[in-house]
Amino acid sequence: MIIPVRCFSCGKLIAHVYDLYEEALKKGEDSEEAFERLGIKRWCCRRMIVSHINLIDDLLKFPRLQ
Ligand SMILES: [Zn+2]
């Protein structure tokens, strides 16, 4: 739905990195390089960003959730 603010495992702040990561991938940057540049070192934090699917815009089309 919305990217969680903190990593579920270690508690590091990750929400501010998600958009920057998506932009880096669109520009053709390698995923590993983007994570290193953005300061996301641990696998637990990386899996939060890699496995996230942004569904909020799709769900807001349904009136019950507004
Ligand atoms: Zn983590």
N, CA, C, O and the ligand as a Tripos MOL2 file, in Angstrom:
@<TRIPOS>MOLECULE
protein
  265   263    67     0     0
PROTEIN
NO_CHARGES

@<TRIPOS>ATOM
      1 N           0.8440   -1.1850    0.0000 N.3       1 MET1
      2 CA          0.0000    0.0000    0.0000 C.3       1 MET1
      3 C           0.8910    1.2500    0.0000 C.2       1 MET1
      4 O           1.2040    1.7890   -1.0620 O.2       1 MET1
      5 N           1.2910    1.7010    1.1700 N.am      2 ILE2
      6 CA          2.2300    2.8140    1.2770 C.3       2 ILE2
      7 C           3.5110    2.2400    1.8540 C.2       2 ILE2
      8 O           3.4600    1.3660    2.7200 O.2       2 ILE2
      9 N           4.6520    2.7110    1.3930 N.am      3 ILE3
     10 CA          5.9190    2.1840    1.9020 C.3       3 ILE3
     11 C           5.9890    2.4310    3.4180 C.2       3 ILE3
     12 O           5.7460    3.5480    3.8770 O.2       3 ILE3
     13 N           6.3170    1.4030    4.1800 N.am      4 PRO4
     14 CA          6.4480    1.6030    5.6270 C.3       4 PRO4
     15 C           7.5580    2.6070    5.9490 C.2       4 PRO4
     16 O           8.5720    2.6630    5.2540 O.2       4 PRO4
     17 N           7.3600    3.3870    6.9950 N.am      5 VAL5
     18 CA          8.3290    4.4200    7.3440 C.3       5 VAL5
     19 C           9.6430    3.7870    7.7900 C.2       5 VAL5
     20 O          10.7190    4.2630    7.4280 O.2       5 VAL5
     21 N           9.5580    2.7240    8.5690 N.am      6 ARG6
     22 CA         10.7710    2.0770    9.0810 C.3       6 ARG6
     23 C          10.8430    0.6260    8.6300 C.2       6 ARG6
     24 O           9.8240    0.0030    8.3320 O.2       6 ARG6
     25 N          12.0540    0.1010    8.5840 N.am      7 CYS7
     26 CA         12.2730   -1.3090    8.2940 C.3       7 CYS7
     27 C          11.6530   -2.1350    9.4230 C.2       7 CYS7
     28 O          11.8140   -1.8040   10.5970 O.2       7 CYS7
     29 N          10.9430   -3.2120    9.0630 N.am      8 PHE8
     30 CA         10.2800   -4.0300   10.0760 C.3       8 PHE8
     31 C          11.2930   -4.7270   10.9820 C.2       8 PHE8
     32 O          10.9990   -4.9690   12.1520 O.2       8 PHE8
     33 N          12.4650   -5.0530   10.4730 N.am      9 SER9
     34 CA         13.4310   -5.8380   11.2440 C.3       9 SER9
     35 C          14.3580   -4.9870   12.1010 C.2       9 SER9
     36 O          14.5340   -5.2720   13.2860 O.2       9 SER9
     37 N          14.9580   -3.9440   11.5200 N.am     10 CYS10
     38 CA         15.9710   -3.1980   12.2590 C.3      10 CYS10
     39 C          15.5070   -1.7940   12.6620 C.2      10 CYS10
     40 O          16.1380   -1.1620   13.5090 O.2      10 CYS10
     41 N          14.4300   -1.3020   12.0770 N.am     11 GLY11
     42 CA         13.9050   -0.0020   12.4720 C.3      11 GLY11
     43 C          14.5220    1.1860   11.7710 C.2      11 GLY11
     44 O          14.2110    2.3250   12.1220 O.2      11 GLY11
     45 N          15.3850    0.9670   10.7920 N.am     12 LYS12
     46 CA         15.9910    2.0840   10.0660 C.3      12 LYS12
     47 C          14.9310    2.8050    9.2330 C.2      12 LYS12
     48 O          14.0320    2.1740    8.6770 O.2      12 LYS12
     49 N          15.0460    4.1210    9.1530 N.am     13 LEU13
     50 CA         14.1300    4.8980    8.3290 C.3      13 LEU13
     51 C          14.3900    4.5980    6.8530 C.2      13 LEU13
     52 O          15.5180    4.7350    6.3790 O.2      13 LEU13
     53 N          13.3480    4.1900    6.1300 N.am     14 ILE14
     54 CA         13.5300    3.8300    4.7220 C.3      14 ILE14
     55 C          12.5400    4.5280    3.7930 C.2      14 ILE14
     56 O          12.7290    4.5020    2.5770 O.2      14 ILE14
     57 N          11.5010    5.1460    4.3260 N.am     15 ALA15
     58 CA         10.4300    5.6920    3.4800 C.3      15 ALA15
     59 C          10.9430    6.7870    2.5510 C.2      15 ALA15
     60 O          10.4910    6.8930    1.4110 O.2      15 ALA15
     61 N          11.8830    7.6030    3.0260 N.am     16 HIS16
     62 CA         12.3650    8.7220    2.2120 C.3      16 HIS16
     63 C          13.2230    8.2600    1.0370 C.2      16 HIS16
     64 O          13.4730    9.0260    0.1070 O.2      16 HIS16
     65 N          13.6740    6.9990    1.0800 N.am     17 VAL17
     66 CA         14.5700    6.4780    0.0500 C.3      17 VAL17
     67 C          13.7940    5.8710   -1.1200 C.2      17 VAL17
     68 O          14.3280    5.7520   -2.2230 O.2      17 VAL17
     69 N          12.5460    5.4910   -0.8860 N.am     18 TYR18
     70 CA         11.7930    4.7340   -1.8960 C.3      18 TYR18
     71 C          11.6720    5.4820   -3.2270 C.2      18 TYR18
     72 O          11.9510    4.9120   -4.2820 O.2      18 TYR18
     73 N          11.2660    6.7300   -3.1870 N.am     19 ASP19
     74 CA         11.1100    7.5020   -4.4320 C.3      19 ASP19
     75 C          12.4540    7.7030   -5.1350 C.2      19 ASP19
     76 O          12.5410    7.6270   -6.3600 O.2      19 ASP19
     77 N          13.4890    7.9590   -4.3530 N.am     20 LEU20
     78 CA         14.8150    8.1450   -4.9500 C.3      20 LEU20
     79 C          15.2870    6.8630   -5.6270 C.2      20 LEU20
     80 O          15.9020    6.8960   -6.6930 O.2      20 LEU20
     81 N          14.9900    5.7350   -4.9900 N.am     21 TYR21
     82 CA         15.3590    4.4290   -5.5500 C.3      21 TYR21
     83 C          14.6130    4.1840   -6.8630 C.2      21 TYR21
     84 O          15.2150    3.7530   -7.8470 O.2      21 TYR21
     85 N          13.3150    4.4550   -6.8820 N.am     22 GLU22
     86 CA         12.5210    4.2650   -8.0960 C.3      22 GLU22
     87 C          13.0490    5.1420   -9.2310 C.2      22 GLU22
     88 O          13.1550    4.6850  -10.3690 O.2      22 GLU22
     89 N          13.3790    6.3950   -8.9280 N.am     23 GLU23
     90 CA         13.9260    7.2990   -9.9490 C.3      23 GLU23
     91 C          15.2540    6.7780  -10.4890 C.2      23 GLU23
     92 O          15.5090    6.8500  -11.6910 O.2      23 GLU23
     93 N          16.0940    6.2580   -9.6080 N.am     24 ALA24
     94 CA         17.3950    5.7340  -10.0260 C.3      24 ALA24
     95 C          17.2130    4.5510  -10.9730 C.2      24 ALA24
     96 O          17.9370    4.4310  -11.9610 O.2      24 ALA24
     97 N          16.2570    3.6860  -10.6790 N.am     25 LEU25
     98 CA         16.0230    2.5310  -11.5510 C.3      25 LEU25
     99 C          15.4820    2.9690  -12.9030 C.2      25 LEU25
    100 O          15.8350    2.3850  -13.9280 O.2      25 LEU25
    101 N          14.6300    3.9910  -12.9190 N.am     26 LYS26
    102 CA         14.0910    4.4890  -14.1900 C.3      26 LYS26
    103 C          15.1840    5.0940  -15.0580 C.2      26 LYS26
    104 O          15.1240    5.0290  -16.2860 O.2      26 LYS26
    105 N          16.1850    5.6850  -14.4090 N.am     27 LYS27
    106 CA         17.3000    6.2710  -15.1570 C.3      27 LYS27
    107 C          18.2840    5.2160  -15.6340 C.2      27 LYS27
    108 O          19.2260    5.5270  -16.3620 O.2      27 LYS27
    109 N          18.0700    3.9620  -15.2250 N.am     28 GLY28
    110 CA         18.9150    2.8760  -15.6870 C.3      28 GLY28
    111 C          20.0350    2.5020  -14.7380 C.2      28 GLY28
    112 O          20.8990    1.6970  -15.0880 O.2      28 GLY28
    113 N          20.0360    3.0750  -13.5360 N.am     29 GLU29
    114 CA         21.0800    2.7420  -12.5700 C.3      29 GLU29
    115 C          20.8600    1.3280  -12.0250 C.2      29 GLU29
    116 O          19.7260    0.8730  -11.8780 O.2      29 GLU29
    117 N          21.9390    0.6640  -11.7380 N.am     30 ASP30
    118 CA         21.8700   -0.6750  -11.1780 C.3      30 ASP30
    119 C          21.2960   -0.6170   -9.7630 C.2      30 ASP30
    120 O          21.5510    0.3290   -9.0180 O.2      30 ASP30
    121 N          20.5220   -1.6340   -9.4040 N.am     31 SER31
    122 CA         19.8810   -1.6630   -8.0860 C.3      31 SER31
    123 C          20.9060   -1.6410   -6.9540 C.2      31 SER31
    124 O          20.7360   -0.9180   -5.9720 O.2      31 SER31
    125 N          21.9540   -2.4220   -7.0900 N.am     32 GLU32
    126 CA         22.9950   -2.4960   -6.0560 C.3      32 GLU32
    127 C          23.6720   -1.1350   -5.8640 C.2      32 GLU32
    128 O          23.8920   -0.6950   -4.7360 O.2      32 GLU32
    129 N          23.9920   -0.4860   -6.9610 N.am     33 GLU33
    130 CA         24.6360    0.8360   -6.8890 C.3      33 GLU33
    131 C          23.7020    1.8660   -6.2550 C.2      33 GLU33
    132 O          24.1400    2.7030   -5.4650 O.2      33 GLU33
    133 N          22.4140    1.8030   -6.6040 N.am     34 ALA34
    134 CA         21.4500    2.7500   -6.0460 C.3      34 ALA34
    135 C          21.3510    2.5850   -4.5340 C.2      34 ALA34
    136 O          21.3230    3.5730   -3.8000 O.2      34 ALA34
    137 N          21.2990    1.3470   -4.0700 N.am     35 PHE35
    138 CA         21.2270    1.1160   -2.6260 C.3      35 PHE35
    139 C          22.4830    1.6220   -1.9260 C.2      35 PHE35
    140 O          22.3930    2.2230   -0.8550 O.2      35 PHE35
    141 N          23.6360    1.3890   -2.5110 N.am     36 GLU36
    142 CA         24.8850    1.8490   -1.8990 C.3      36 GLU36
    143 C          24.9210    3.3750   -1.8310 C.2      36 GLU36
    144 O          25.3120    3.9530   -0.8170 O.2      36 GLU36
    145 N          24.5120    4.0110   -2.9120 N.am     37 ARG37
    146 CA         24.5270    5.4730   -2.9710 C.3      37 ARG37
    147 C          23.5420    6.0810   -1.9690 C.2      37 ARG37
    148 O          23.8150    7.1240   -1.3750 O.2      37 ARG37
    149 N          22.3920    5.4160   -1.7890 N.am     38 LEU38
    150 CA         21.3550    5.9450   -0.8980 C.3      38 LEU38
    151 C          21.5750    5.5380    0.5550 C.2      38 LEU38
    152 O          20.8240    5.9650    1.4320 O.2      38 LEU38
    153 N          22.5840    4.7280    0.8220 N.am     39 GLY39
    154 CA         22.9150    4.3830    2.2000 C.3      39 GLY39
    155 C          22.1000    3.2470    2.7790 C.2      39 GLY39
    156 O          22.0070    3.1110    3.9990 O.2      39 GLY39
    157 N          21.5060    2.4250    1.9230 N.am     40 ILE40
    158 CA         20.7630    1.2600    2.4020 C.3      40 ILE40
    159 C          21.6930    0.0570    2.2900 C.2      40 ILE40
    160 O          21.9010   -0.4730    1.1980 O.2      40 ILE40
    161 N          22.2500   -0.3720    3.4170 N.am     41 LYS41
    162 CA         23.2860   -1.4090    3.4060 C.3      41 LYS41
    163 C          22.7400   -2.7930    3.7530 C.2      41 LYS41
    164 O          23.1650   -3.7890    3.1670 O.2      41 LYS41
    165 N          21.8050   -2.8640    4.6940 N.am     42 ARG42
    166 CA         21.3580   -4.1730    5.1910 C.3      42 ARG42
    167 C          20.3230   -4.7930    4.2610 C.2      42 ARG42
    168 O          19.5580   -4.0930    3.5990 O.2      42 ARG42
    169 N          20.3180   -6.1340    4.2280 N.am     43 TRP43
    170 CA         19.3800   -6.8560    3.3770 C.3      43 TRP43
    171 C          17.9540   -6.6980    3.8630 C.2      43 TRP43
    172 O          17.0170   -6.6910    3.0650 O.2      43 TRP43
    173 N          17.7860   -6.5690    5.1820 N.am     44 CYS44
    174 CA         16.4210   -6.4260    5.7070 C.3      44 CYS44
    175 C          15.7830   -5.1430    5.1920 C.2      44 CYS44
    176 O          14.5860   -5.1200    4.9050 O.2      44 CYS44
    177 N          16.5740   -4.0660    5.0690 N.am     45 CYS45
    178 CA         16.0500   -2.7950    4.5790 C.3      45 CYS45
    179 C          15.8370   -2.8540    3.0680 C.2      45 CYS45
    180 O          14.8680   -2.3030    2.5460 O.2      45 CYS45
    181 N          16.7410   -3.5200    2.3820 N.am     46 ARG46
    182 CA         16.6210   -3.6180    0.9210 C.3      46 ARG46
    183 C          15.3840   -4.4010    0.5220 C.2      46 ARG46
    184 O          14.7050   -4.0580   -0.4470 O.2      46 ARG46
    185 N          15.0920   -5.4650    1.2820 N.am     47 ARG47
    186 CA         13.9140   -6.2650    0.9210 C.3      47 ARG47
    187 C          12.6310   -5.4630    1.1150 C.2      47 ARG47
    188 O          11.6480   -5.7060    0.4160 O.2      47 ARG47
    189 N          12.6200   -4.5140    2.0490 N.am     48 MET48
    190 CA         11.4400   -3.6750    2.2600 C.3      48 MET48
    191 C          11.1450   -2.8540    1.0110 C.2      48 MET48
    192 O           9.9880   -2.6930    0.6250 O.2      48 MET48
    193 N          12.1900   -2.3410    0.3860 N.am     49 ILE49
    194 CA         12.0250   -1.4720   -0.7800 C.3      49 ILE49
    195 C          11.7980   -2.2880   -2.0430 C.2      49 ILE49
    196 O          10.9390   -1.9440   -2.8550 O.2      49 ILE49
    197 N          12.5540   -3.3590   -2.2180 N.am     50 VAL50
    198 CA         12.4370   -4.1780   -3.4240 C.3      50 VAL50
    199 C          11.0770   -4.8620   -3.4990 C.2      50 VAL50
    200 O          10.4970   -4.9660   -4.5800 O.2      50 VAL50
    201 N          10.5680   -5.3280   -2.3700 N.am     51 SER51
    202 CA          9.3280   -6.0990   -2.3850 C.3      51 SER51
    203 C           8.0810   -5.2270   -2.2990 C.2      51 SER51
    204 O           6.9630   -5.7410   -2.3210 O.2      51 SER51
    205 N           8.2620   -3.9170   -2.2010 N.am     52 HIS52
    206 CA          7.1040   -3.0410   -2.0530 C.3      52 HIS52
    207 C           6.4120   -2.8050   -3.3880 C.2      52 HIS52
    208 O           7.0690   -2.5520   -4.3980 O.2      52 HIS52
    209 N           5.0680   -2.8900   -3.3920 N.am     53 ILE53
    210 CA          4.2600   -2.5600   -4.5630 C.3      53 ILE53
    211 C           3.3450   -1.4240   -4.1540 C.2      53 ILE53
    212 O           2.5790   -1.5510   -3.1990 O.2      53 ILE53
    213 N           3.4200   -0.3260   -4.8640 N.am     54 ASN54
    214 CA          2.6700    0.8650   -4.4840 C.3      54 ASN54
    215 C           1.2400    0.7680   -5.0080 C.2      54 ASN54
    216 O           0.9860    1.0290   -6.1840 O.2      54 ASN54
    217 N           0.3060    0.3910   -4.1310 N.am     55 LEU55
    218 CA         -1.0740    0.1580   -4.5400 C.3      55 LEU55
    219 C          -2.0280    1.2740   -4.1440 C.2      55 LEU55
    220 O          -3.2160    1.1950   -4.4560 O.2      55 LEU55
    221 N          -1.5540    2.2960   -3.4760 N.am     56 ILE56
    222 CA         -2.4700    3.2840   -2.9100 C.3      56 ILE56
    223 C          -3.2820    3.9860   -3.9820 C.2      56 ILE56
    224 O          -4.4660    4.2510   -3.7700 O.2      56 ILE56
    225 N          -2.6850    4.2990   -5.1290 N.am     57 ASP57
    226 CA         -3.4300    4.9900   -6.1820 C.3      57 ASP57
    227 C          -4.5230    4.0980   -6.7680 C.2      57 ASP57
    228 O          -5.5920    4.5920   -7.1250 O.2      57 ASP57
    229 N          -4.2700    2.7970   -6.8720 N.am     58 ASP58
    230 CA         -5.2830    1.8720   -7.3800 C.3      58 ASP58
    231 C          -6.4210    1.7110   -6.3780 C.2      58 ASP58
    232 O          -7.5850    1.6480   -6.7750 O.2      58 ASP58
    233 N          -6.1080    1.6430   -5.1020 N.am     59 LEU59
    234 CA         -7.1370    1.4200   -4.0860 C.3      59 LEU59
    235 C          -8.0190    2.6430   -3.8820 C.2      59 LEU59
    236 O          -9.1790    2.5080   -3.4940 O.2      59 LEU59
    237 N          -7.4890    3.8300   -4.1350 N.am     60 LEU60
    238 CA         -8.2730    5.0460   -3.9230 C.3      60 LEU60
    239 C          -9.3770    5.2170   -4.9660 C.2      60 LEU60
    240 O         -10.2140    6.1100   -4.8310 O.2      60 LEU60
    241 N          -9.3940    4.3750   -6.0070 N.am     61 LYS61
    242 CA        -10.4690    4.4270   -6.9930 C.3      61 LYS61
    243 C         -11.7810    3.9140   -6.4120 C.2      61 LYS61
    244 O         -12.8510    4.2200   -6.9390 O.2      61 LYS61
    245 N         -11.7120    3.1380   -5.3330 N.am     62 PHE62
    246 CA        -12.9110    2.5580   -4.7330 C.3      62 PHE62
    247 C         -13.4580    3.4950   -3.6640 C.2      62 PHE62
    248 O         -12.7330    3.8840   -2.7480 O.2      62 PHE62
    249 N         -14.7380    3.8600   -3.7750 N.am     63 PRO63
    250 CA        -15.2830    4.8910   -2.8820 C.3      63 PRO63
    251 C         -15.2750    4.5150   -1.4020 C.2      63 PRO63
    252 O         -15.2250    5.4070   -0.5550 O.2      63 PRO63
    253 N         -15.3220    3.2430   -1.0630 N.am     64 ARG64
    254 CA        -15.3870    2.8440    0.3340 C.3      64 ARG64
    255 C         -14.1150    3.2220    1.0900 C.2      64 ARG64
    256 O         -14.1600    3.3940    2.3080 O.2      64 ARG64
    257 N         -12.9900    3.3550    0.4040 N.am     65 LEU65
    258 CA        -11.7200    3.6530    1.0580 C.3      65 LEU65
    259 C         -11.4390    5.1500    1.1090 C.2      65 LEU65
    260 O         -10.4260    5.5540    1.6800 O.2      65 LEU65
    261 N         -12.2820    5.9700    0.5430 N.am     66 GLN66
    262 CA        -12.0180    7.4130    0.5310 C.3      66 GLN66
    263 C         -12.5650    8.0920    1.7650 C.2      66 GLN66
    264 O         -12.4280    9.3060    1.9130 O.2      66 GLN66
    265 ZN         16.5130   -3.1340    8.1120 Zn       67 ZN67
@<TRIPOS>BOND
     1     1     2 1
     2     2     3 1
     3     3     4 2
     4     3     5 am
     5     5     6 1
     6     6     7 1
     7     7     8 2
     8     7     9 am
     9     9    10 1
    10    10    11 1
    11    11    12 2
    12    11    13 am
    13    13    14 1
    14    14    15 1
    15    15    16 2
    16    15    17 am
    17    17    18 1
    18    18    19 1
    19    19    20 2
    20    19    21 am
    21    21    22 1
    22    22    23 1
    23    23    24 2
    24    23    25 am
    25    25    26 1
    26    26    27 1
    27    27    28 2
    28    27    29 am
    29    29    30 1
    30    30    31 1
    31    31    32 2
    32    31    33 am
    33    33    34 1
    34    34    35 1
    35    35    36 2
    36    35    37 am
    37    37    38 1
    38    38    39 1
    39    39    40 2
    40    39    41 am
    41    41    42 1
    42    42    43 1
    43    43    44 2
    44    43    45 am
    45    45    46 1
    46    46    47 1
    47    47    48 2
    48    47    49 am
    49    49    50 1
    50    50    51 1
    51    51    52 2
    52    51    53 am
    53    53    54 1
    54    54    55 1
    55    55    56 2
    56    55    57 am
    57    57    58 1
    58    58    59 1
    59    59    60 2
    60    59    61 am
    61    61    62 1
    62    62    63 1
    63    63    64 2
    64    63    65 am
    65    65    66 1
    66    66    67 1
    67    67    68 2
    68    67    69 am
    69    69    70 1
    70    70    71 1
    71    71    72 2
    72    71    73 am
    73    73    74 1
    74    74    75 1
    75    75    76 2
    76    75    77 am
    77    77    78 1
    78    78    79 1
    79    79    80 2
    80    79    81 am
    81    81    82 1
    82    82    83 1
    83    83    84 2
    84    83    85 am
    85    85    86 1
    86    86    87 1
    87    87    88 2
    88    87    89 am
    89    89    90 1
    90    90    91 1
    91    91    92 2
    92    91    93 am
    93    93    94 1
    94    94    95 1
    95    95    96 2
    96    95    97 am
    97    97    98 1
    98    98    99 1
    99    99   100 2
   100    99   101 am
   101   101   102 1
   102   102   103 1
   103   103   104 2
   104   103   105 am
   105   105   106 1
   106   106   107 1
   107   107   108 2
   108   107   109 am
   109   109   110 1
   110   110   111 1
   111   111   112 2
   112   111   113 am
   113   113   114 1
   114   114   115 1
   115   115   116 2
   116   115   117 am
   117   117   118 1
   118   118   119 1
   119   119   120 2
   120   119   121 am
   121   121   122 1
   122   122   123 1
   123   123   124 2
   124   123   125 am
   125   125   126 1
   126   126   127 1
   127   127   128 2
   128   127   129 am
   129   129   130 1
   130   130   131 1
   131   131   132 2
   132   131   133 am
   133   133   134 1
   134   134   135 1
   135   135   136 2
   136   135   137 am
   137   137   138 1
   138   138   139 1
   139   139   140 2
   140   139   141 am
   141   141   142 1
   142   142   143 1
   143   143   144 2
   144   143   145 am
   145   145   146 1
   146   146   147 1
   147   147   148 2
   148   147   149 am
   149   149   150 1
   150   150   151 1
   151   151   152 2
   152   151   153 am
   153   153   154 1
   154   154   155 1
   155   155   156 2
   156   155   157 am
   157   157   158 1
   158   158   159 1
   159   159   160 2
   160   159   161 am
   161   161   162 1
   162   162   163 1
   163   163   164 2
   164   163   165 am
   165   165   166 1
   166   166   167 1
   167   167   168 2
   168   167   169 am
   169   169   170 1
   170   170   171 1
   171   171   172 2
   172   171   173 am
   173   173   174 1
   174   174   175 1
   175   175   176 2
   176   175   177 am
   177   177   178 1
   178   178   179 1
   179   179   180 2
   180   179   181 am
   181   181   182 1
   182   182   183 1
   183   183   184 2
   184   183   185 am
   185   185   186 1
   186   186   187 1
   187   187   188 2
   188   187   189 am
   189   189   190 1
   190   190   191 1
   191   191   192 2
   192   191   193 am
   193   193   194 1
   194   194   195 1
   195   195   196 2
   196   195   197 am
   197   197   198 1
   198   198   199 1
   199   199   200 2
   200   199   201 am
   201   201   202 1
   202   202   203 1
   203   203   204 2
   204   203   205 am
   205   205   206 1
   206   206   207 1
   207   207   208 2
   208   207   209 am
   209   209   210 1
   210   210   211 1
   211   211   212 2
   212   211   213 am
   213   213   214 1
   214   214   215 1
   215   215   216 2
   216   215   217 am
   217   217   218 1
   218   218   219 1
   219   219   220 2
   220   219   221 am
   221   221   222 1
   222   222   223 1
   223   223   224 2
   224   223   225 am
   225   225   226 1
   226   226   227 1
   227   227   228 2
   228   227   229 am
   229   229   230 1
   230   230   231 1
   231   231   232 2
   232   231   233 am
   233   233   234 1
   234   234   235 1
   235   235   236 2
   236   235   237 am
   237   237   238 1
   238   238   239 1
   239   239   240 2
   240   239   241 am
   241   241   242 1
   242   242   243 1
   243   243   244 2
   244   243   245 am
   245   245   246 1
   246   246   247 1
   247   247   248 2
   248   247   249 am
   249   249   250 1
   250   250   251 1
   251   251   252 2
   252   251   253 am
   253   253   254 1
   254   254   255 1
   255   255   256 2
   256   255   257 am
   257   257   258 1
   258   258   259 1
   259   259   260 2
   260   259   261 am
   261   261   262 1
   262   262   263 1
   263   263   264 2
@<TRIPOS>SUBSTRUCTURE
     1 MET1         2 RESIDUE 1 A MET
     2 ILE2         6 RESIDUE 1 A ILE
     3 ILE3        10 RESIDUE 1 A ILE
     4 PRO4        14 RESIDUE 1 A PRO
     5 VAL5        18 RESIDUE 1 A VAL
     6 ARG6        22 RESIDUE 1 A ARG
     7 CYS7        26 RESIDUE 1 A CYS
     8 PHE8        30 RESIDUE 1 A PHE
     9 SER9        34 RESIDUE 1 A SER
    10 CYS10       38 RESIDUE 1 A CYS
    11 GLY11       42 RESIDUE 1 A GLY
    12 LYS12       46 RESIDUE 1 A LYS
    13 LEU13       50 RESIDUE 1 A LEU
    14 ILE14       54 RESIDUE 1 A ILE
    15 ALA15       58 RESIDUE 1 A ALA
    16 HIS16       62 RESIDUE 1 A HIS
    17 VAL17       66 RESIDUE 1 A VAL
    18 TYR18       70 RESIDUE 1 A TYR
    19 ASP19       74 RESIDUE 1 A ASP
    20 LEU20       78 RESIDUE 1 A LEU
    21 TYR21       82 RESIDUE 1 A TYR
    22 GLU22       86 RESIDUE 1 A GLU
    23 GLU23       90 RESIDUE 1 A GLU
    24 ALA24       94 RESIDUE 1 A ALA
    25 LEU25       98 RESIDUE 1 A LEU
    26 LYS26      102 RESIDUE 1 A LYS
    27 LYS27      106 RESIDUE 1 A LYS
    28 GLY28      110 RESIDUE 1 A GLY
    29 GLU29      114 RESIDUE 1 A GLU
    30 ASP30      118 RESIDUE 1 A ASP
    31 SER31      122 RESIDUE 1 A SER
    32 GLU32      126 RESIDUE 1 A GLU
    33 GLU33      130 RESIDUE 1 A GLU
    34 ALA34      134 RESIDUE 1 A ALA
    35 PHE35      138 RESIDUE 1 A PHE
    36 GLU36      142 RESIDUE 1 A GLU
    37 ARG37      146 RESIDUE 1 A ARG
    38 LEU38      150 RESIDUE 1 A LEU
    39 GLY39      154 RESIDUE 1 A GLY
    40 ILE40      158 RESIDUE 1 A ILE
    41 LYS41      162 RESIDUE 1 A LYS
    42 ARG42      166 RESIDUE 1 A ARG
    43 TRP43      170 RESIDUE 1 A TRP
    44 CYS44      174 RESIDUE 1 A CYS
    45 CYS45      178 RESIDUE 1 A CYS
    46 ARG46      182 RESIDUE 1 A ARG
    47 ARG47      186 RESIDUE 1 A ARG
    48 MET48      190 RESIDUE 1 A MET
    49 ILE49      194 RESIDUE 1 A ILE
    50 VAL50      198 RESIDUE 1 A VAL
    51 SER51      202 RESIDUE 1 A SER
    52 HIS52      206 RESIDUE 1 A HIS
    53 ILE53      210 RESIDUE 1 A ILE
    54 ASN54      214 RESIDUE 1 A ASN
    55 LEU55      218 RESIDUE 1 A LEU
    56 ILE56      222 RESIDUE 1 A ILE
    57 ASP57      226 RESIDUE 1 A ASP
    58 ASP58      230 RESIDUE 1 A ASP
    59 LEU59      234 RESIDUE 1 A LEU
    60 LEU60      238 RESIDUE 1 A LEU
    61 LYS61      242 RESIDUE 1 A LYS
    62 PHE62      246 RESIDUE 1 A PHE
    63 PRO63      250 RESIDUE 1 A PRO
    64 ARG64      254 RESIDUE 1 A ARG
    65 LEU65      258 RESIDUE 1 A LEU
    66 GLN66      262 RESIDUE 1 A GLN
    67 ZN67       265 GROUP 0 **** ****
